[in-house]
Amino acid sequence: MGSGKNSSTAARKARIEEMRRADRVRERRNRVLTIAASVVVVAGLAVGGVVLVNKQSGDKDPAASGDAKGSGDSGHFTTGKDGVRTWSGKLSRTHVTTKVSYPMHPPVGGNHNPVWLNCNGDVYTKPVQDENAVHALEHGAVWVTYTGKAPKADVDALAAKVRKTPYSLMSPYENQGAPLVLSAWGHQVAVKSASDPEVDKFFATYVQGRQTPEPGASCTGGAMK
């Protein structure tokens, strides 16, 4: 049993390290593409800014032109014996650029901002935008949130765990039903403390877990707040 568990852990670590290397490659490629795109835009403006404006209008995602205030979600949570709540129903994945009203807090899916929140072990000390964080969940991240009622020792311990875990992030979140909550795409659990066994179990199950709509997608190069 121990050997199998060690092999599984080693395989997960190897997979995460491979994804981190891929992230670095993507970042370098994106920087090159961004510079090239900037040159093209400047040249286009010199010729005629109207062309750029028309292109932006023509490239607008038609799905995002509807009711962007809605999450597009339908369904409800069901709670398992381990306390993990799983969303039963639809979690939409349309990119929108305005605020979204989610049916759960913190949200575990739904329409979201086109830019993901950086989730490469990022610990935020101020609240973040739900719409960016949901995009991070879509990439397979686990989001740790806490209220002002959470003991500082627990917050510090969870922050240390997040910092050493790719595809995870942490931020304060007052509008939630418990002091400490862990969320993934379609899944959520409240934990009693940083030492609650469910913390390690949730991370092991949902960091780049089977629920991930876009496994391997980047957790860097997005929004940083």
C-alpha positions in Angstrom: 0.0 0.0 0.0 2.8 2.5 1.0 4.7 1.8 -2.2 1.6 2.4 -4.4 0.9 5.6 -2.6 4.4 6.9 -3.0 4.4 6.0 -6.7 1.1 7.9 -7.1 2.5 11.0 -5.2 5.7 10.9 -7.3 3.7 10.7 -10.5 1.5 13.7 -9.5 4.6 15.7 -8.6 6.2 14.8 -11.9 3.0 15.8 -13.8 2.8 19.2 -11.9 6.5 19.9 -12.6 6.0 19.1 -16.3 3.0 21.5 -16.3 5.1 24.2 -14.6 7.8 23.8 -17.3 5.1 24.1 -19.9 3.8 27.3 -18.2 7.3 28.8 -18.5 7.4 28.0 -22.2 3.9 29.5 -22.7 5.0 32.7 -20.9 8.0 33.1 -23.1 6.0 32.5 -26.2 3.2 34.9 -25.1 5.7 37.6 -24.5 7.0 37.2 -28.0 3.5 37.2 -29.4 2.5 40.3 -27.3 5.5 42.2 -28.7 4.7 41.2 -32.2 1.0 42.1 -31.8 2.0 45.5 -30.4 4.0 46.2 -33.5 1.1 45.3 -35.7 -1.3 47.4 -33.7 0.9 50.5 -33.9 1.3 50.0 -37.6 -2.4 49.6 -38.0 -3.1 52.8 -36.1 -0.7 54.7 -38.3 -2.6 53.6 -41.4 -6.0 54.1 -39.9 -7.5 53.5 -36.4 -10.9 52.8 -37.9 -9.7 49.4 -39.1 -8.7 48.4 -35.6 -12.0 49.5 -34.1 -14.0 47.6 -36.7 -12.0 44.5 -36.1 -12.5 44.6 -32.4 -16.2 44.9 -32.9 -16.3 42.1 -35.4 -14.3 39.7 -33.1 -16.6 40.1 -30.1 -17.8 36.8 -28.7 -21.5 36.6 -29.5 -22.1 34.4 -26.5 -20.9 37.2 -24.2 -23.3 39.7 -25.7 -26.3 38.3 -23.7 -27.0 38.7 -20.0 -23.5 38.9 -18.7 -24.8 39.5 -15.2 -26.0 35.9 -15.0 -23.6 33.0 -14.2 -25.5 30.7 -16.6 -25.5 28.1 -13.8 -28.5 25.9 -12.8 -28.7 23.2 -10.2 -27.8 22.8 -6.6 -25.2 21.3 -4.2 -25.3 17.8 -2.9 -23.2 17.0 0.2 -21.2 13.8 0.4 -20.4 11.8 3.6 -17.0 13.5 3.7 -18.6 16.9 3.7 -17.6 17.8 0.2 -20.4 19.6 -1.7 -20.7 18.8 -5.3 -22.7 20.9 -7.8 -25.4 18.9 -9.5 -26.5 20.6 -12.6 -25.0 23.0 -15.2 -21.9 25.2 -14.8 -21.6 27.5 -17.7 -18.2 28.4 -19.2 -18.9 31.5 -21.3 -16.3 34.4 -21.2 -17.9 37.7 -20.1 -16.3 41.0 -19.2 -18.8 42.3 -16.6 -19.7 41.3 -13.1 -21.4 38.0 -12.7 -24.0 37.0 -10.0 -23.2 33.5 -8.9 -25.6 31.2 -7.0 -22.9 30.1 -4.6 -20.1 31.8 -2.6 -17.3 31.4 -3.3 -18.4 30.4 -6.8 -17.3 26.9 -8.1 -18.0 27.6 -11.8 -20.1 29.5 -14.2 -19.5 32.3 -16.7 -16.2 34.0 -16.0 -13.7 36.6 -17.1 -11.5 35.8 -20.2 -8.4 36.4 -18.0 -7.7 33.8 -15.3 -6.3 34.7 -11.9 -2.7 33.6 -11.4 -2.9 30.4 -9.4 0.7 29.1 -9.3 0.8 29.0 -5.5 -0.4 32.6 -5.3 -1.5 34.0 -1.9 -3.5 37.2 -2.1 -4.0 39.2 1.0 -6.9 41.2 -0.4 -10.1 40.0 -2.0 -9.9 39.1 -5.6 -12.5 39.2 -8.5 -14.8 36.1 -8.5 -14.8 36.2 -12.3 -11.1 35.8 -12.6 -10.9 33.2 -9.8 -13.5 31.0 -11.5 -11.4 30.9 -14.6 -8.5 29.6 -12.5 -10.8 26.8 -11.2 -11.5 26.0 -14.8 -7.8 25.4 -15.2 -7.8 22.9 -12.4 -6.8 25.1 -9.4 -7.9 24.8 -5.8 -9.0 28.1 -4.2 -8.6 28.5 -0.5 -10.7 31.3 1.0 -11.1 32.5 4.6 -13.0 35.1 6.6 -11.9 37.4 9.4 -13.1 34.7 11.9 -10.4 32.2 10.7 -7.6 31.8 13.3 -4.4 33.5 12.1 -2.4 30.2 12.7 -4.7 28.4 10.3 -4.5 31.1 7.7 -0.7 31.1 7.9 -0.5 27.3 7.7 -2.8 27.2 4.6 -0.9 30.0 3.0 2.3 28.0 3.4 0.7 25.0 1.8 -0.6 27.0 -1.1 2.7 28.7 -1.8 4.3 25.3 -2.4 1.4 23.9 -4.5 1.2 24.8 -8.2 -2.4 25.2 -9.4 -3.6 26.6 -6.1 -4.4 30.1 -4.8 -5.7 31.8 -1.6 -7.5 35.0 -0.8 -9.8 36.5 1.9 -13.5 36.1 1.3 -16.1 37.4 3.8 -19.3 36.3 2.0 -19.0 32.6 2.7 -20.7 30.3 5.2 -17.6 29.1 7.2 -14.3 30.6 8.2 -12.2 28.3 6.0 -13.4 27.0 2.6 -11.7 25.1 -0.2 -13.1 25.3 -3.7 -12.5 23.5 -7.0 -14.5 23.5 -10.2 -17.9 22.0 -9.2 -16.7 21.1 -5.7 -16.4 22.8 -2.3 -15.8 21.9 1.4 -15.6 23.8 4.6 -12.7 22.7 6.9 -12.4 23.1 10.6 -8.7 24.0 10.6 -5.5 23.8 8.6 -4.8 20.4 10.1 -8.2 19.0 9.1 -7.5 15.8 7.1 -9.9 17.0 4.5 -7.4 19.7 3.5 -4.8 17.3 2.1 -7.5 15.0 0.7 -9.1 17.9 -1.2 -5.8 19.1 -2.6 -4.8 15.6 -3.7 -8.2 15.0 -5.4 -8.9 18.3 -7.1 -5.6 20.0 -7.9 -5.6 19.2 -11.7 -8.2 16.6 -10.8 -10.7 14.8 -13.0 -13.2 17.6 -12.6 -10.9 20.1 -14.5 -12.5 21.4 -17.7 -9.2 22.5 -19.1 -6.4 20.3 -17.6 -2.9 21.7 -18.2 -4.0 25.2 -19.0 -1.8 27.9 -17.6 -1.9 29.2 -14.1 0.5 32.1 -14.8 0.4 35.0 -17.2 -3.1 36.0 -16.1 -4.5 38.6 -13.6 -2.4 39.2 -10.4 -5.2 40.6 -8.2 
